[in-house]
Amino acid sequence: MKIFLENPHLLEYFGLVVVLLLLFGATFFFKNLEVVRKWSGLALIIVPIVYFYLLLDAYVLNIPLTDDFNLLETIYDLQHAPDFLSVVKSLFEQVNQHRFAFERIVMLLMIFFTGTVNIKVQIFLGNLFLLGILYLLFLSFKKENISWYYFIPVPYMLFNLIYFENAYWGIAALQNTPLIFFAFLSAYGLGRGDQKGWYLGLIAALFTTFTSGSGLLTLIIGVVILLFQKRFRLLLWWVIAMVAIILFYFLFDYEFVSSPGEKVWVHPIFNLISVFGFWGNALYLDVRHPLVSSFYRDLIWCVILGAGMGLLFAGWVFRILVKKKLVWSDWFLWGALMFAMGTGAMFVISRPINNYLMYGGNVFSRRYMTFGVALLATTYVCLVILVKDFKSLKRIVAGIGMLAFLSLNFVSYYLSIFQIRKLHDELAIDSYYWNNYKTFLTVGEKFSDIPFWNHPTRMRDLIKNLERTGLSDFYQNYSIPDHQKLIAETGKPGEPFKGEFDAKFQYRNGENNLPAKYFKFQVTPEDENFEPSYFVLASKQYTIVLPAVPVANSPQNFLKTATYYSNNYQYSLYKTKLPAGKYDAWIMSPDPQQPGKWQSLSTGKQVLFY
């Protein structure tokens, strides 16, 4: 559905949801509308899911991004391993503190069935596990005999762009989302209280452990659940299995990674606040958070929400202790809470801070929002169950949940569709940078940086091997002439660009929170039907191609024009990603007179990088 690439039909999505919500609400006031209550309710559940996957299809490319190459390298090594021990070592090869065996198995299965690794399919497979998480949470409502109407807000929390980096990055999509699902599935299995459930819990815990390092938490959670269930015989076997798994994890071809930073107990208050912030990170907006000596409102709300979740967790523990007859949903939701919250605690332990989280800076990578989103959805389910015997209170919780989750859903799409478009356009020209300059636009702080820590030959050999064996089609989007010929073949000197072009720079805090030069290129064509694809900066030595990404309309213009993208195109990056020199500025777009060809129009301006 590439039509969603140029126009995400966001206002139509918003409008459809609002109409369905009003229709669903009206069925409770007008008896003649009761017949459509079920169908409008089902539509409210289905629409956010369908829209999420439509955007995924439109904006995802079959192109590896950064750490995806690490997995592809081990897959190549697996195919060419000389013996069984080498196969096992490659399958469980350590990446930082993690062992990505599950991800590699999925990729091997893809090769078995298709002969190649399709990153787009990989991303879709990872995001399909969201449906599994949704289903497990729904089963909890069913077990507690709560109407499925109260479940309607949950899809709006799970299916959105709060965590767009996780949803649109191959390794992240296949790691974090299945990780949460398997952890939830393990708690579900143990919560059932039977022998089959125990086996299901153990198998799911095994998958969790070898999906990401934080999956080891699932083994500990299993001990806690079995201990409270007083299933001591199965607890003994669980502990034996856990010890065997942990010994293999840390003793087989493993190198311990030390953390040189301060310990978490040096600043306990700051780090407790950081834990709360991680738990509530679903409210972490997709806006800049440079390190400043004043508080960001969204981070304050993250901390408040996280603290509230901590109180609910304490209430759920109290429920476990005093409730006379516990059902599987009690254990499942407790295990789900423990995993999501425990992951946050592990994050803070590995990255302790010495200041207020709310001051901003490099607080959270957006892929970690997946855990906050899953935790908030689980918290809502728990809260509805806690008040299920109080009809009015239950309706208030559902109403607030619907309003909050719907607002977050809408805001996430409005703020972040631009980000996934930017990533899409950057990945599309990574092959140009590699073919011409042996670097990537998407990787590194400097123009010359390449993956694998700037190793002189590793990346070069890997791409050759991937292309030769058909494991990846890295050059599938490479349609731009080589940098020496680009202007000569596409330039039209007699046809100047009609519109406004501007290049500005400012000092902005970089990854290390230190000020650095930050360049912003902007173009607005006179003809609204003219759609620039790239900024081309040409000098005698380099021809730099940068994506011209359409900018979102302001909220007022978005509602007025009913279109998400404006007629303004931008791209921004730090100076370190641009080689110094004087460049002529061109605007490149598809040639309307020669389909499949490009045209470059001169802006008549020059840009100086120093």
C-alpha positions as CSV (number, residue, x, y, z in Angstrom):
1,M,0.0,0.0,0.0
2,K,2.6,2.6,-1.1
3,I,-0.2,5.1,-1.5
4,F,0.2,5.6,2.2
5,L,3.8,6.7,1.7
6,E,3.0,9.9,0.0
7,N,-0.3,10.5,1.9
8,P,-0.7,8.6,5.2
9,H,-4.5,9.5,5.2
10,L,-4.1,10.5,8.8
11,L,-7.1,12.7,9.0
12,E,-9.3,10.0,7.5
13,Y,-8.0,7.6,10.2
14,F,-8.7,10.1,12.9
15,G,-12.2,10.8,11.5
16,L,-13.1,7.2,11.2
17,V,-12.1,6.4,14.7
18,V,-14.1,9.4,16.1
19,V,-17.2,8.6,14.1
20,L,-17.0,4.9,15.3
21,L,-16.5,6.0,18.9
22,L,-19.5,8.4,18.7
23,L,-21.6,5.7,17.1
24,F,-20.6,3.2,19.7
25,G,-21.4,5.6,22.5
26,A,-24.8,6.5,21.0
27,T,-25.9,2.9,21.1
28,F,-26.1,3.2,24.9
29,F,-28.5,6.1,24.7
30,F,-30.7,5.1,21.7
31,K,-32.3,1.7,21.8
32,N,-32.8,1.6,18.0
33,L,-29.0,1.8,17.6
34,E,-28.2,-1.2,19.8
35,V,-28.0,-3.5,16.8
36,V,-24.8,-1.7,15.7
37,R,-23.1,-1.7,19.1
38,K,-21.3,-5.0,18.5
39,W,-20.1,-4.1,15.0
40,S,-19.0,-0.5,15.9
41,G,-17.1,-1.9,18.9
42,L,-15.3,-4.5,16.8
43,A,-14.5,-1.9,14.3
44,L,-13.0,0.3,17.0
45,I,-10.7,-2.6,17.9
46,I,-9.8,-3.5,14.3
47,V,-9.2,0.0,12.8
48,P,-6.1,1.0,14.8
49,I,-4.5,-2.4,14.1
50,V,-5.2,-2.3,10.4
51,Y,-3.9,1.3,10.1
52,F,-0.7,0.4,12.0
53,Y,0.1,-2.4,9.6
54,L,-0.8,-0.3,6.5
55,L,1.8,2.3,7.5
56,L,4.3,-0.5,8.2
57,D,3.8,-1.8,4.7
58,A,4.2,1.6,3.2
59,Y,7.3,2.9,5.1
60,V,9.4,-0.2,5.6
61,L,12.1,-1.1,3.1
62,N,14.0,-4.4,2.7
63,I,17.3,-2.8,3.6
64,P,19.4,-3.5,6.7
65,L,20.0,-0.8,9.3
66,T,23.0,-0.7,11.6
67,D,22.8,-3.8,13.9
68,D,20.9,-5.7,11.3
69,F,24.3,-6.3,9.6
70,N,25.5,-8.0,12.8
71,L,22.8,-10.6,12.5
72,L,23.3,-11.0,8.7
73,E,27.0,-11.6,9.3
74,T,26.3,-14.4,11.8
75,I,23.8,-15.9,9.4
76,Y,26.5,-16.0,6.7
77,D,28.9,-17.5,9.2
78,L,26.2,-20.2,10.1
79,Q,25.9,-21.1,6.5
80,H,29.7,-21.5,6.1
81,A,30.5,-23.0,9.5
82,P,33.0,-25.9,9.2
83,D,31.6,-28.0,12.1
84,F,28.8,-28.4,14.6
85,L,30.6,-26.5,17.3
86,S,31.0,-23.5,15.0
87,V,27.3,-23.6,14.1
88,V,26.4,-23.5,17.8
89,K,28.8,-20.7,18.5
90,S,27.4,-18.6,15.6
91,L,23.8,-19.3,16.6
92,F,24.4,-18.2,20.2
93,E,27.1,-15.6,19.4
94,Q,27.2,-12.8,22.0
95,V,26.2,-9.2,21.1
96,N,27.0,-7.0,24.1
97,Q,25.2,-8.9,26.9
98,H,22.7,-10.6,24.6
99,R,22.4,-13.9,22.7
100,F,20.1,-13.4,19.7
101,A,19.5,-17.1,19.0
102,F,15.7,-16.6,18.4
103,E,16.3,-13.9,15.9
104,R,18.9,-16.0,14.0
105,I,16.5,-19.0,14.0
106,V,13.8,-16.9,12.4
107,M,16.2,-15.6,9.8
108,L,17.4,-19.2,9.0
109,L,13.8,-20.3,8.6
110,M,13.3,-17.4,6.1
111,I,16.3,-18.6,4.2
112,F,15.0,-22.2,4.2
113,F,11.6,-21.2,2.8
114,T,12.6,-18.2,0.5
115,G,16.4,-18.5,0.0
116,T,17.0,-15.0,1.4
117,V,16.6,-12.7,4.4
118,N,13.9,-10.1,3.7
119,I,14.2,-7.4,6.3
120,K,10.7,-6.1,5.6
121,V,9.2,-9.6,6.3
122,Q,11.4,-9.8,9.4
123,I,9.9,-6.5,10.7
124,F,6.4,-7.7,9.9
125,L,7.0,-10.9,11.8
126,G,8.3,-9.1,14.8
127,N,5.3,-6.7,14.9
128,L,2.8,-9.6,14.5
129,F,3.7,-10.6,18.1
130,L,1.8,-7.4,19.1
131,L,-1.3,-9.4,18.2
132,G,-0.2,-12.1,20.6
133,I,0.3,-9.6,23.4
134,L,-3.2,-8.2,22.7
135,Y,-4.8,-11.6,22.7
136,L,-3.3,-12.6,26.1
137,L,-4.5,-9.3,27.7
138,F,-7.9,-9.9,26.1
139,L,-8.1,-13.4,27.7
140,S,-7.6,-11.8,31.1
141,F,-10.8,-9.8,30.6
142,K,-12.6,-12.9,29.4
143,K,-11.4,-14.9,32.5
144,E,-12.7,-12.1,34.8
145,N,-16.1,-12.1,33.0
146,I,-15.6,-8.4,32.1
147,S,-17.4,-7.2,28.9
148,W,-15.1,-6.9,25.9
149,Y,-16.3,-3.4,25.5
150,Y,-13.9,-2.4,28.2
151,F,-11.1,-3.8,26.2
152,I,-11.6,-1.3,23.3
153,P,-8.9,1.2,24.5
154,V,-6.1,-1.4,24.6
155,P,-5.3,-1.6,20.8
156,Y,-4.9,2.2,20.7
157,M,-2.1,1.8,23.3
158,L,-0.4,-1.1,21.7
159,F,-0.6,-0.1,18.0
160,N,0.9,3.4,17.5
161,L,4.1,5.2,16.7
162,I,5.2,5.9,20.3
163,Y,7.9,3.3,19.8
164,F,8.4,3.8,16.0
165,E,12.1,3.0,16.2
166,N,11.3,-0.5,17.5
167,A,8.5,-1.1,15.0
168,Y,10.5,0.0,11.9
169,W,14.0,-1.4,12.7
170,G,14.6,-5.1,11.7
171,I,16.6,-6.3,14.7
172,A,14.5,-4.3,17.2
173,A,11.2,-5.5,15.8
174,L,12.3,-9.1,16.0
175,Q,13.8,-8.7,19.5
176,N,11.8,-6.5,21.8
177,T,8.2,-7.3,20.7
178,P,8.7,-11.1,20.7
179,L,10.6,-10.7,24.0
180,I,7.5,-9.2,25.6
181,F,5.2,-11.7,24.1
182,F,7.3,-14.7,25.2
183,A,7.6,-13.3,28.7
184,F,3.8,-12.7,28.9
185,L,3.3,-16.2,27.5
186,S,5.5,-17.7,30.2
187,A,3.5,-16.0,32.9
188,Y,0.3,-17.2,31.2
189,G,1.5,-20.8,31.1
190,L,2.6,-20.8,34.8
191,G,-0.6,-19.0,35.8
192,R,-2.7,-21.9,34.4
193,G,-1.6,-24.1,37.3
194,D,-1.3,-27.4,35.3
195,Q,1.5,-29.5,34.0
196,K,1.0,-28.4,30.4
197,G,1.1,-24.8,31.5
198,W,4.4,-25.4,33.3
199,Y,6.0,-26.8,30.1
200,L,4.6,-23.9,28.1
201,G,6.0,-21.4,30.7
202,L,9.4,-23.0,30.6
203,I,9.6,-23.2,26.8
204,A,8.5,-19.5,26.5
205,A,11.1,-18.6,29.2
206,L,13.7,-20.3,27.1
207,F,12.8,-18.4,24.0
208,T,12.7,-15.2,26.1
209,T,16.2,-15.8,27.4
210,F,17.7,-16.3,24.0
211,T,15.8,-13.3,22.4
212,S,17.4,-10.7,24.7
213,G,19.5,-10.6,27.8
214,S,16.6,-9.1,29.9
215,G,14.8,-12.3,29.1
216,L,16.7,-14.0,32.0
217,L,14.1,-12.1,34.2
218,T,11.5,-14.6,33.0
219,L,13.3,-17.4,34.8
220,I,13.3,-15.5,38.1
221,I,9.7,-14.5,37.7
222,G,8.9,-18.2,37.2
223,V,10.5,-19.0,40.5
224,V,8.4,-16.3,42.2
225,I,5.1,-17.4,40.7
226,L,5.7,-21.1,41.5
227,L,6.8,-20.2,45.0
228,F,3.6,-18.2,45.7
229,Q,1.6,-21.0,44.1
230,K,3.2,-23.5,46.5
231,R,4.0,-25.9,43.6
232,F,7.3,-26.9,45.2
233,R,7.9,-30.0,43.1
234,L,7.6,-28.1,39.9
235,L,9.6,-25.3,41.4
236,L,12.5,-27.6,42.0
237,W,12.5,-28.7,38.4
238,W,12.2,-25.1,37.3
239,V,15.2,-24.1,39.4
240,I,17.2,-27.1,37.9
241,A,16.3,-26.0,34.4
242,M,17.1,-22.3,35.2
243,V,20.5,-23.2,36.6
244,A,21.3,-25.2,33.4
245,I,20.2,-22.4,31.2
246,I,22.1,-19.7,33.1
247,L,25.3,-21.8,33.2
248,F,25.1,-22.3,29.4
249,Y,24.3,-18.6,28.9
250,F,27.3,-17.3,30.8
251,L,29.9,-20.1,30.4
252,F,29.6,-21.1,26.8
253,D,31.7,-18.8,24.7
254,Y,30.8,-15.7,26.7
255,E,32.8,-12.6,27.6
256,F,31.6,-10.5,30.6
257,V,31.0,-6.9,29.7
258,S,31.9,-4.5,32.6
259,S,30.1,-1.2,33.2
260,P,32.6,1.6,33.9
261,G,30.0,4.1,35.1
262,E,28.8,4.8,38.6
263,K,26.8,2.3,40.5
264,V,23.1,2.7,40.9
265,W,23.2,3.1,44.7
266,V,25.5,6.2,44.5
267,H,22.5,8.3,43.6
268,P,19.5,6.2,44.8
269,I,16.9,9.0,44.5
270,F,17.9,10.0,41.0
271,N,17.8,6.4,39.9
272,L,14.5,5.6,41.5
273,I,13.1,8.6,39.6
274,S,14.7,7.1,36.5
275,V,13.0,3.8,37.1
276,F,9.6,5.5,37.4
277,G,10.4,7.4,34.2
278,F,11.1,4.2,32.3
279,W,7.9,2.6,33.6
280,G,5.9,5.6,32.4
281,N,7.8,6.2,29.2
282,A,4.7,5.8,27.0
283,L,4.3,9.6,27.7
284,Y,7.8,10.4,26.4
285,L,6.9,12.6,23.4
286,D,8.7,12.5,20.1
287,V,10.2,16.0,20.6
288,R,13.8,17.1,21.3
289,H,15.0,16.8,24.9
290,P,18.4,18.5,25.1
291,L,20.0,18.5,28.5
292,V,18.8,21.7,30.3
293,S,18.5,22.8,33.9
294,S,14.7,22.8,33.9
295,F,12.1,20.1,33.8
296,Y,10.4,18.8,30.7
297,R,6.7,18.4,31.3
298,D,6.3,15.1,29.4
299,L,9.2,13.6,31.5
300,I,7.5,14.8,34.7
301,W,4.4,13.0,33.6
302,C,6.4,9.9,32.8
303,V,7.7,9.8,36.4
304,I,4.3,10.5,37.9
305,L,2.7,7.7,35.7
306,G,5.5,5.3,36.6
307,A,5.1,6.0,40.3
308,G,1.3,5.4,39.9
309,M,2.1,2.0,38.2
310,G,4.4,1.2,41.2
311,L,1.4,1.7,43.5
312,L,-0.8,-0.4,41.3
313,F,1.8,-3.2,41.4
314,A,1.9,-3.0,45.2
315,G,-1.9,-3.3,45.1
316,W,-1.7,-6.3,42.8
317,V,0.7,-8.0,45.2
318,F,-1.7,-7.3,48.1
319,R,-4.4,-8.9,45.9
320,I,-2.3,-12.0,45.4
321,L,-1.7,-12.3,49.2
322,V,-5.3,-11.8,50.4
323,K,-7.5,-13.2,47.6
324,K,-8.9,-16.5,48.7
325,K,-9.3,-18.0,45.2
326,L,-6.8,-16.9,42.6
327,V,-7.3,-17.6,38.9
328,W,-4.7,-17.8,36.1
329,S,-5.3,-14.1,35.1
330,D,-4.1,-13.0,38.6
331,W,-0.8,-14.8,38.1
332,F,-0.4,-13.9,34.4
333,L,-0.9,-10.2,35.0
334,W,1.4,-10.2,38.0
335,G,4.1,-11.9,35.9
336,A,3.5,-9.4,33.0
337,L,3.9,-6.5,35.4
338,M,7.0,-8.0,37.0
339,F,8.7,-8.5,33.6
340,A,7.9,-5.0,32.2
341,M,8.9,-3.3,35.5
342,G,11.9,-5.5,36.0
343,T,13.2,-4.6,32.5
344,G,13.0,-1.0,33.5
345,A,15.0,-1.7,36.7
346,M,17.6,-3.5,34.6
347,F,17.8,-0.6,32.2
348,V,18.5,1.8,35.1
349,I,21.0,-0.5,36.7
350,S,23.0,-0.7,33.5
351,R,22.7,3.0,32.9
352,P,22.7,4.8,36.3
353,I,22.3,8.6,36.3
354,N,23.5,11.3,38.6
355,N,20.9,14.0,38.0
356,Y,17.1,14.4,37.5
357,L,15.8,12.4,34.6
358,M,13.4,15.2,33.9
359,Y,16.3,17.5,32.8
360,G,16.3,15.7,29.5
361,G,19.3,14.7,27.5
362,N,19.7,11.2,26.0
363,V,17.1,9.7,28.3
364,F,15.5,6.8,26.3
365,S,16.0,5.4,22.9
366,R,12.6,5.3,21.3
367,R,12.7,1.5,20.9
368,Y,12.4,1.2,24.7
369,M,9.0,2.8,24.5
370,T,7.7,-0.7,23.6
371,F,8.1,-1.8,27.2
372,G,6.3,1.3,28.5
373,V,3.4,0.8,26.1
374,A,3.0,-2.8,27.0
375,L,3.2,-1.9,30.7
376,L,0.6,0.8,30.4
377,A,-1.8,-1.5,28.5
378,T,-1.3,-4.2,31.2
379,T,-1.8,-1.6,34.0
380,Y,-5.1,-0.6,32.4
381,V,-6.3,-4.2,32.3
382,C,-5.3,-4.7,36.0
383,L,-7.0,-1.5,37.0
384,V,-10.3,-2.5,35.3
385,I,-10.2,-5.9,37.0
386,L,-9.6,-4.3,40.4
387,V,-12.7,-2.1,40.1
388,K,-14.8,-4.6,38.1
389,D,-17.4,-4.9,41.0
390,F,-17.9,-1.1,41.1
391,K,-19.9,-0.3,37.9
392,S,-19.6,3.4,38.0
393,L,-15.9,3.4,38.8
394,K,-15.2,0.8,36.1
395,R,-16.9,3.0,33.5
396,I,-14.8,6.0,34.7
397,V,-11.6,4.0,34.4
398,A,-12.6,2.8,30.9
399,G,-13.6,6.4,29.8
400,I,-10.3,7.9,31.0
401,G,-8.4,5.0,29.5
402,M,-10.1,5.5,26.1
403,L,-9.5,9.2,26.1
404,A,-5.9,8.9,27.2
405,F,-5.0,6.0,24.9
406,L,-6.7,7.6,21.9
407,S,-5.0,10.9,22.5
408,L,-1.6,9.2,22.7
409,N,-2.4,7.2,19.6
410,F,-3.3,10.3,17.6
411,V,-0.4,12.4,18.9
412,S,2.1,9.7,18.2
413,Y,1.1,9.4,14.6
414,Y,1.0,13.2,14.0
415,L,4.5,13.6,15.6
416,S,6.3,10.5,14.2
417,I,5.1,9.8,10.7
418,F,7.6,12.4,9.6
419,Q,10.3,10.3,11.4
420,I,9.5,7.0,9.7
421,R,9.4,8.8,6.3
422,K,12.8,10.3,7.1
423,L,14.2,6.8,7.9
424,H,12.6,5.4,4.8
425,D,14.2,8.0,2.6
426,E,17.6,7.7,4.3
427,L,17.7,3.9,3.9
428,A,16.8,4.2,0.2
429,I,20.1,6.0,-0.5
430,D,22.4,4.2,1.9
431,S,23.5,2.1,-1.1
432,Y,24.5,5.3,-2.9
433,Y,26.8,6.3,0.0
434,W,28.3,2.8,0.2
435,N,28.9,2.4,-3.5
436,N,30.5,5.9,-3.8
437,Y,32.1,6.6,-0.4
438,K,32.1,3.4,1.6
439,T,30.0,4.9,4.3
440,F,26.3,5.1,5.2
441,L,24.0,8.1,5.8
442,T,22.2,6.2,8.6
443,V,25.4,5.2,10.5
444,G,27.9,7.0,12.5
445,E,28.6,10.5,13.6
446,K,31.2,11.3,10.9
447,F,31.0,11.2,7.1
448,S,33.6,8.4,7.0
449,D,32.1,6.2,9.7
450,I,31.1,2.6,8.8
451,P,29.6,-0.2,10.8
452,F,31.7,-2.6,12.8
453,W,33.6,0.2,14.5
454,N,35.3,1.4,11.2
455,H,37.0,-1.9,10.5
456,P,38.8,-1.4,7.2
457,T,37.5,-4.6,5.5
458,R,34.8,-6.2,7.5
459,M,31.8,-4.3,6.2
460,R,33.1,-4.4,2.6
461,D,33.6,-8.2,2.7
462,L,30.2,-8.7,4.4
463,I,28.2,-6.8,1.7
464,K,30.0,-8.6,-1.1
465,N,29.2,-11.9,0.6
466,L,25.6,-11.0,1.2
467,E,25.1,-9.9,-2.4
468,R,27.0,-13.0,-3.8
469,T,25.0,-15.5,-1.8
470,G,21.7,-13.7,-2.2
471,L,21.2,-13.2,1.5
472,S,20.4,-9.5,1.0
473,D,19.6,-7.2,-2.0
474,F,21.4,-4.2,-0.7
475,Y,21.4,-2.3,-4.0
476,Q,17.8,-2.8,-4.9
477,N,17.0,0.9,-4.5
478,Y,20.2,2.2,-6.1
479,S,19.0,4.1,-9.1
480,I,21.0,7.3,-8.8
481,P,24.1,7.8,-11.1
482,D,27.6,7.6,-9.5
483,H,28.7,10.7,-7.8
484,Q,31.1,11.7,-10.6
485,K,28.4,11.5,-13.2
486,L,25.3,12.6,-11.2
487,I,25.1,16.2,-12.2
488,A,26.4,15.6,-15.7
489,E,23.7,13.0,-16.4
490,T,20.8,14.6,-14.5
491,G,21.5,18.3,-14.5
492,K,19.5,20.7,-16.6
493,P,21.4,24.0,-16.5
494,G,18.8,25.8,-18.6
495,E,16.0,25.0,-16.2
496,P,16.6,26.6,-12.9
497,F,14.6,25.4,-9.9
498,K,11.6,27.5,-9.2
499,G,11.0,28.0,-5.5
500,E,12.7,28.8,-2.3
501,F,15.9,27.1,-1.1
502,D,17.6,27.8,2.1
503,A,20.4,26.3,4.2
504,K,21.0,27.3,7.8
505,F,23.1,26.1,10.7
506,Q,22.8,26.4,14.4
507,Y,24.6,24.9,17.4
508,R,22.6,21.9,18.8
509,N,23.5,19.4,21.5
510,G,24.6,16.1,19.9
511,E,24.6,12.5,21.1
512,N,27.1,13.4,23.9
513,N,25.0,16.5,24.9
514,L,27.8,18.8,23.7
515,P,27.1,21.7,21.3
516,A,27.8,20.9,17.6
517,K,27.1,22.5,14.3
518,Y,23.7,21.4,12.9
519,F,22.7,22.1,9.3
520,K,19.1,22.4,8.1
521,F,18.2,22.4,4.4
522,Q,14.8,23.5,3.3
523,V,13.0,23.8,0.0
524,T,9.5,25.0,-1.0
525,P,8.6,24.6,-4.7
526,E,6.5,27.2,-6.4
527,D,4.5,24.5,-8.1
528,E,2.7,22.4,-5.4
529,N,2.7,19.4,-7.8
530,F,6.5,19.4,-8.0
531,E,7.8,16.9,-5.4
532,P,11.5,17.1,-4.7
533,S,13.2,13.8,-3.8
534,Y,16.7,14.9,-2.9
535,F,19.0,17.9,-2.1
536,V,22.1,17.5,-4.2
537,L,25.3,19.3,-3.0
538,A,28.0,19.1,-5.6
539,S,31.6,20.0,-5.3
540,K,34.7,19.0,-7.3
541,Q,35.4,16.1,-4.9
542,Y,32.0,15.1,-3.5
543,T,28.4,14.9,-4.6
544,I,26.3,14.7,-1.5
545,V,22.8,13.4,-1.8
546,L,20.4,14.1,1.0
547,P,16.7,13.2,1.2
548,A,14.1,16.0,0.8
549,V,11.6,14.8,3.4
550,P,8.1,16.4,3.3
551,V,7.3,18.2,6.6
552,A,4.1,17.7,8.4
553,N,1.5,20.5,8.2
554,S,0.8,22.5,11.3
555,P,-2.2,21.3,13.2
556,Q,-4.3,24.1,11.8
557,N,-3.3,23.4,8.2
558,F,-3.6,19.7,8.7
559,L,-7.2,20.1,9.6
560,K,-7.8,22.8,7.0
561,T,-6.2,21.0,4.0
562,A,-7.0,17.4,5.2
563,T,-3.4,16.4,4.3
564,Y,-0.6,15.4,6.6
565,Y,2.4,16.6,4.4
566,S,3.0,20.2,3.6
567,N,4.7,21.7,0.5
568,N,7.8,22.2,2.5
569,Y,10.7,19.7,2.3
570,Q,13.6,19.5,4.8
571,Y,16.6,17.6,5.9
572,S,18.8,18.2,8.9
573,L,22.1,16.7,10.1
574,Y,25.2,17.4,12.1
575,K,28.2,19.0,10.4
576,T,30.4,15.9,11.2
577,K,28.3,14.0,8.6
578,L,29.3,16.5,5.9
579,P,32.8,16.8,4.4
580,A,34.1,20.4,4.4
581,G,34.0,22.4,1.2
582,K,32.0,24.7,-1.1
583,Y,29.0,23.1,-2.8
584,D,26.5,24.0,-5.5
585,A,23.0,23.3,-4.4
586,W,20.7,21.3,-6.7
587,I,17.2,19.8,-6.3
588,M,16.7,16.4,-7.7
589,S,13.4,14.8,-8.6
590,P,12.0,12.2,-11.0
591,D,12.2,13.4,-14.6
592,P,8.6,13.8,-15.8
593,Q,9.6,13.4,-19.5
594,Q,11.7,10.3,-18.9
595,P,10.1,7.8,-16.6
596,G,12.7,6.0,-14.4
597,K,15.2,8.8,-14.9
598,W,16.2,11.7,-12.6
599,Q,16.5,15.4,-13.2
600,S,18.5,18.0,-11.2
601,L,17.6,21.6,-11.2
602,S,20.0,24.3,-10.0
603,T,19.0,26.6,-7.1
604,G,21.7,29.1,-8.1
605,K,23.0,29.0,-4.6
606,Q,26.1,27.6,-2.9
607,V,26.6,26.1,0.5
608,L,29.8,26.3,2.5
609,F,30.7,23.7,5.1
610,Y,33.7,24.5,7.4
